[in-house]
Amino acid sequence: METLGDRIKYVREKKNMTQKDLATKADLTIVQLSRYETNDRKPDPESLRRIVDALDTNGDYLLGRTQDTSPSDEKGTSMSFYGGPESYTADEIAMMEAALKAYREQKKKLLEQDTTKKFKS
């Protein structure tokens, strides 16, 4: 099983960064980063946030909650905050589907209005 340290090192190497590069960018010492990567120490929440930002990665990936290393679309809240899709109830899924359907209908309507305006101009 991959550890937090393994995942930090993996993303760092994937981005062709040295420990020194990442430590500088995340405002850490090389010794701190080395200890995190070897799992001798765990980063405090603020240090972890800086590592995530410096690596431009997904905090959930580093924590082992997803295999996706790409950054979250919305900084601060990811879907795992809500328990992830596997924990949604049938009612929640139905509500999300209804909201998505309404959004798509509204978007289609607005696009049609824009097209009509362009032809009239």
C-alpha angles and dihedrals in degrees: 000000000000117000130212089259092051091051094048090051092046094054092042092053092042087058091047092242126148121222087253091054093051094041091053094046092047094043093242133126118253088242091056092049092046090053090050092050093048091045092239087126137016119229118244114243094264093050090047090052090052091049091051091049094045091050092042088224140128116279089210089060092054090048092051095246095119140015092225113105095185116110119265113262091230116043110230104019128058129178090258086068086071093048096265129266094293091065098050115115122231089252092053091049091049091050092049091049091050092048091049091049091050091048093051092048092050091047091050090050092051092048091051090051091051091050092049091050092051092053092049093052 
